[in-house]
Amino acid sequence: MNKTISFHTLGCKLNFAESSTIVKKFTDNGFKKVKFGEKAELSIINTCTVTSQADKKSRQAIKKAIKSSESTKVIVIGCSAQLFKKELSEIEGVSFVAGTKDKFKIYEIYKNFDEINIKNPDTTDNIQSYDSAFSMGDRTRSFLKIQDGCNYVCTYCTIPLARGLSRNTYIKNIVNQANEIAEKGFQEIVLTGVNIGDFGKTTNETFFDLLKQLNKVEKIKRYRISSIEPNLLTSEIINFVKNSQKFLPHFHIPLQAGSDKILALMKRRYNSTFFKNKIKEVNKIIPDAFLGIDVIVGFPNETEKDFMETYNLLEELPISYLHIFPYSDRKNTASNLMKNKINGNIISQRANSLKKLSNKKHSIFYKNNLNKHYEVLFEAQKVNNKMYGYTTNYIKIEIKYNENFVNKIKRIKLQKINENGNVEI
C-alpha cells in the first residue's frame, strides 16, 4: 500500500483539469494511482459546491474514502472545502482540508504532513494566485484551464466566494500549455474556467485575443469553448468560430431564466430579448451549431407565469439541449434571504417539463443533421464492442469498435439514430 494515491473529482470540467494537474505532482514523485474506493496511502477528494446536492455528493465521497482507507490519510480540497472548511475538518477520518488557495500545494503539504496541524483553508480574501492546469485523460481531448474566479454577483451563486475574483495567466503561457498538450498526442482542447469570456482582466488581454493565438497552434486540430455568458459571446467571436477550421460550432450558453423579472432578481447581465437575439444570431451565422443552454427552475418568486415565459422562450429558440438545475438554496447568497420560496414538488414538475422539452429539442437537432457529412473524433473507450466519438457540432456517434479509429478524426455521413439515441453511420 506504500506510495499509492486515489483521487475523486466532483463537479465541472475546471475541477477535472485541476485534479489532473494536482495528481500528476504525486505520480511524478513515485505514487501509483489506484481506483477510488480501493485502499491507498492517500485519498484526495476534489469537491464541488455549485448546489446543495453537490455538497452532499462531496460528503458522501469523503465518507467512502475514509471507509475504504481506514488507516490512511484523507485530504479534502476544492470549492466545498473552501466554503465549509470547519464542518469538513471536523469529520472523523479527514486528515487535512485545503481550499482554493492551498489545493495546488497539496504535494508539498503532504511531504511535511507530520509537522502540520492545520485543517482549515485560507479565506477567499487571500485568493490572488493563479494556478495553471490541464487534464490528461484518454489522450483524445484535454480540458485546459484559461481563467479562474468570477467578478459577477449572481444572487444564487457561491462560486465567487469559493474561487475568488476573476483572474488568469498571460496568453503566451496558455499557448505554451496548448503546445504541451499537443505533444502528448491530444487532438482536441476544451477551454474551461469559471467565467471564460471574462478572460484578460488581470493581463490587459481579451478572450478574442486568446482564441486567435490558440488557432495558430499547429498540432491541435479542434477546440471547444465551454460555458460562456451570453453578454460576453460577441459577434466577433461567433464569426471567428464560423471561419475557423479549429474552433468548433458548439456553444454552452447560460440563460438561467426567460422571465425578465427573475433575471433581474438573479442579477444577470442581460434580459430575455438580448438572449433571444443572441441565440438567433448564432443560429443565423452558424446554422448547424450545437447550442446547450443552462436554466434554473424554481428561483424564489418564480410564478407559473414566470416559468411559462422561460418555457415558451426556450421552445421558440433553435436550441439543441438543456442543462436543467432545480434551484438550490445556498448560504451566504442574496437569494437565500429572499421570501416566496418555491415548493419542491412544483420545482420538480417544472424541471420535468423542461426535461421533456430538452429531449424534444435534442431529437430534432439530431434528425436535422442526418444525411450530412461531419468530421468525428473517436475515443478509446470500448463498450460492448462499440466505440464512440463526437462530430464537430457535438453529435454522439456510435460504431463498431475499430482500434485504428482511436484518437483519429474521420469524415463520415450521419445515417440513422439508434435505440440508444446515438447516431450511426
N, C-alpha and C positions, 0 to 999 in steps of 0.2 A: 504493500500500500504506500510505500515511500515515494514521494515526489509525483503524486497524481493529483489532478485537478478536474473537478466537474463545474460546468458553467451553465446557468439557465438565464435566459433573457426574456423579458416580457415587454410588450408594447410596440413601439414604432420602429421603422427602418433605421432611424438615427440611433436608437438603442442597440440594434444589431451591429451597426457599423462600429460603435464604440466598444461593445463587448468583444468583437473580433480583435480589435487593436489591443485591448487590455489583456486578453488571454494569450495573445502572441508573446507578450513580455515573459509570461511564465513558461510557455513551451520553448521559447528561445533559450531559456535558462534551465533546461533539463526536465521540466514537468511533462508528464504524459497526460493528455486529455482523455477522460473516460466519460461514458454516458451519464447524464444527470440522473440521479437516483441510485447509482452504484456507489460503493464505498470509495472514498477518495481522501487524501490527506487534507485537501482544501476544497470547499464548495463555495462558489460565489453566485449570488443571485442579483441580477441587474433588474431593478424594479421599475414599475410604471405607476403613475398616479393620475392619469387623464380622466378616469372615472372612479367611483367608489368600487365598482366591480373589479377594476384593475388593481386597486389596493388590496382587495380581498384575494385575488389570484396571487399577488405578490406574497401575502402572508402564508397562503397555502404552500407555495413553493419553498418558502423558508422552513416551514414545519417538515416538509418532505425531505429537505436536505439534512435537517437535524436528525430525523428518524433514521435515515439511511447511512449517516456517517456519525454515529453516536460519540465516538472518541476523537473526532477531528474538528477542525476549525471551520466555522461557517461565517462568511463575510457578506453583508448586505450593502449594496451600492445603488445609486441611481436616484430617480425622481421621488419615489415614495420614501426612500431613505432620507432625502433632504427635508421633506415636509413632516415626517413622523419619526424623527431621529430618536426621541425619548422612548416612545412606545415600542419601537422595533428593538432598541438596545436592551430593553427590559425582558425580551423573550428569552427564556432559559435555553441555552444552547447557542445563542448568537454570540460570536466572538468579537465582531467589530462591525460598526456601521459607518459607511463613508458616503457623503452626499456628493453634490455636483463638483465641488472644488477638489475633493480628495480622491475621487474614484480612479483617476489616472495615475495615482501614486501608490496603488494597492500593492504592487510587487515590492516596492521599497519599504512600505509599511510592514508587509508580511516578513521580510527578511529580518526586521528588527522587532518582531512581534513581542518577544518576551520583555522588551524594555518599554513597551507602550501600554498604557492603561486608560485609553480614551476611546469611548464608543461613539460619541456624538460628532456628527459632521459640523463644519462651519455653517453659518447662516448665509443666505443669498447675498447679503450686503457685501460679502467678501469675494463674490464670484466675479472675477475680472479676466482671468486667464482663458485662453482658447486652446483646446487640445484637438489636434487633427486625428482623424480616424477613417478607416475604410474596412469593409468586410471582405473576408476571404473564404468563400464557401465552396460551391461546386465548380468553380472556375468557368462559370457561364456569365454571371453578372455580379457586379460588386456595388455595394451601397457606399457612396463617397460623401462624407460629411463636408459641407461647404460653409455652414453657418450654425450658430447656436444662440439660444435665448430669444426673447421677444420684447419689443417695446409697446406692444398693444395692451390694452386693458379691458379685454372682453370680460363681461361681468360673471361668466360661468367658469372661467379658466384659471387653473392653478399653475400652469406651466411656467409663466414668468417668475413665479415665486420659487419654483423648483429649479429653474435653469438660469435665472438672471436675465440681464438685458441683452439685446441683440449685439452680436459681435462675430468677427470672422478673421481668418488669416488672409494674406495677400493672394491675389490671383496667381502669381508666379509659383507660389507654394502648392496651390491646388493643381496647377498644370503638372508640376513635378510628381505629385501623387498619382495623377491620371496616367502619366508615363510609367510609373512604377507598377500600377495595376495592369497596364498593357503588357509589361514584361513578364507578368505572372500568367499570361495566357487568357485573360478575360476579354470577352468580345463586347460586353455591354456594361455601362455605368449608369446607376440611378443616383441623381443628385439629391441629397437629403439634408435636412436641417429642421429647425423649429419654424422659421418663417423665411424661407429661402429667397423669396422675392425682395426681401429687405436687405439682401447681401450688399456689403460695401460700406455700411455706415461707419465702421471703425477704420477703414483703409482708404476712404475717398475714392472708391471704385463703384461699379454698378453690376447688377446681376447680368445685364445685357453684355457688358464688357467681358464678364466671365464666360458666357456662352460662346462668344466669338473666339476667345482664346482656346477653349476646350475643343472647339470644332477643328482646330489645327493639329490636334494630337493624332498622328498618323495611324497608329495600330489599334485604336479604339474605333469600332465600327458603328456603335449605337449608344445614344444617350437617352435616358428618360428623365423628365422633370417631375419630381414628386410634388406633393401638395403646394399650391401657390395661391395666394389670396387674389380674388377677382380684381381688386383695385390695383394690384401690382402686376397683373398679366397684361402688359401693354400691347398695343397694335404692332409695335416694333418687334416684340418677342414673337408674337403669333406669326408674322410674316417671315421672320428669321427661321422658325421651325418649318414653315411651308417650303422654304427654299433650301434648307439644309439637307444634305444626304445622310447626316448622322443623328440629328435631333429628331426623335420620333413623334408622330402625331398622337400623343397620349397626354391628356391633362387631367389632373386631380384638383378640383376647384371647390372650396367650401362655400356653401350657401348658408347653412345653419337654419334659416327661416325665410319663408317667402312673404311674410307679413311685415310691412314697414314698421308697425307698432312694436313687434317683437324684436326686429333688427335693432331698433333704437334702444330698447331695454337691454339688449345684449351688448350695446356699444360697438356694433360692427361699423365698418367704414364705407358703407355703400347702402343703397336701397334696392328694392326688388326690380325697379326699372333699369337701374345700372346693371344688375346681374343679368337680367333678361337680354339686354343689348350686348353684353359681353359674350354670352353663350352663342347668340345668333351671329356675332362677328366671327367667332372661332369656326362655327359651322359653315359660314359663307366662304371663308378663306381656305379652310381645310375640311371639306365635306365628310371625309372618312375618318376624322379624328375621334378617338375614344374619349368620352367626357364622363369621368367619375365625379360624383357630387356628394359632399358631406351635408347631412341635415340632422338637426337636433329636434326631437319631438317632446312636447310636454314642458316647455320652458314656463316658469311662473307667469301667470296671467294670460296664457295661451288659450283663447276661447275656441269653440268649434269653428267659428268664422275665421279666426286667425289660421287655424290648421288648414282649413279648406283653401285659403289663399296660397299656402305653401304647396298643398297637393295640386291645385289647378295650375300653378306656375310650372311645377315640375312635369306635369302631364303635357303641358303645351310645348315644352322645350325639347330639342333633339338631343337628349342626354342618353348615356349608354348604361349607367349603373348608379345605384345609390348606396352610400355608406350611412347607415341609419344609427343614430345614437339616442337612446332614451335619456332624457335629462337626468343628470346626476348631481345631487346637492353636494357641494364641496365647501369645507370650512375655509375661512379667510377669503371668500369671494363675495362680491356685492349681491349676486343672485341668491345666495344662501340666506340673506336677510330680507328678501322680498316676500310679500304676502301673496295670497292666492296661489298656493302650490297646487299642482295638478295631481289628481288621484292616480295611483299606479295602474289601475285597471284601464283607465282612459288612455294613459300613455301607451300601454301595451296594445290597445285597439288601434291607436293612430300609427304606431310603429308597424303593426301588421298590414295596415292599409298601404303604407309606403313600401313595404316589402313586396307586396303583390305588384305594385306599380313598377318597382325596380326589376322584378322578374320579367314583366311585360316589355319594358324598355330594353333590357339586355337581349331578350329573344329577338326583338325587332332589329336591333343593331347587328346581331349575328346574321340574321336572314338577309339583311340588306347588303351584306358583304359576300354572300355566296356567289360562286362562279366568277370571282375576281382572283387575280394573282397577287400574292404577297410574299415578302421575304420573312422566313421564320427562323429564329434561333432555337435550336433544340438543346434540351437539358440532359444531364447524365442519368437522372432518376429513372429506374426501371420498375414498373408495377404491372404484374400480370402480363408480362411480355409486351407491355406498351411503353412508349416514351412520349414526352410532351414538349411543346415549345410554344412561343408566342409570336404572333405576327407583329409587324411594326405598330399597328394600332390595337395591340393588346387583346387579340382573339386567341383563345387557348386551342391549340391543335393537338390532336391525339392520333398517333400512328403506331404500327407495329414496330417493336424495338429494333433499331439498327445501330450497332456501335459505331459505324462510320459516320453517323449523323451527329454524334455527341459534340457539343460546342461548335457546331457548324451552322452556317446560315444557308438555307436552301430556299429557292424560289418555287412556290407551289400554288396550285389552284384550289380554292376552298370549294368543296363539293357538297357536303351534307352535314347536318347536325345530328349527332348520335344520341343514344338514350342517356348518356352522362351529361349532356348539354355542351359537349365539346365538338369542335369541327373536325371532320376527317377529310382526307384528300382522295 
